[in-house]
Amino acid sequence: MSPNRTEAPWAIRHVDLSHRPQTLSAPPDGRPVYAVFWWRELILGVRTFAGGELPANRADLDAIGAGLAAQVLATRIEALGGPALPAADGTPLP
């Protein structure tokens, strides 16, 4: 490693739930993980993991993803408690 470069404090992992990942493992160096959860191109949210919380299996990842997806839906659908989001031109969606 160059003397001007420092090691990143977090390992960043992208988890695309449409690809049905099997597990999320801790990095070998024990750094915490900043996991970004996706469904294809739609970001669902992020979750941090301390080294002791990993590995997470597929059921764990599905449960986390479901919770993040529920939060996304709640912020996008007025009937679920979220504000009505504007369309591209700024007018509220029906």
Phi, psi and omega in degrees: 000141181288153182294341181268001184243137178248156178289137178294137182287339181237146169267127181261128179233139175255129182241106177265107185290345176288342179266003177052063179298145181279315182210164169235117186257156174287145176294153182301332182276000175081006179297153173292161183246133172256105186258128177256119182263135183230157161235100188055245181267358183267119177284132179265328180152189181231157176213141176257148179229130169283157183307324181288347180274352183247151013280153172252132181272180184299319179297319177299314181295320177298317180295317178297314179299320179296319178295318178294319179297321178298320178295319179298313180298318181297330179275348183252343184242116185302322181297338178265008176106352181271161176288151175292126180274147180285155172284179182302329181271002177096350179280146180297143175285150180293000000 
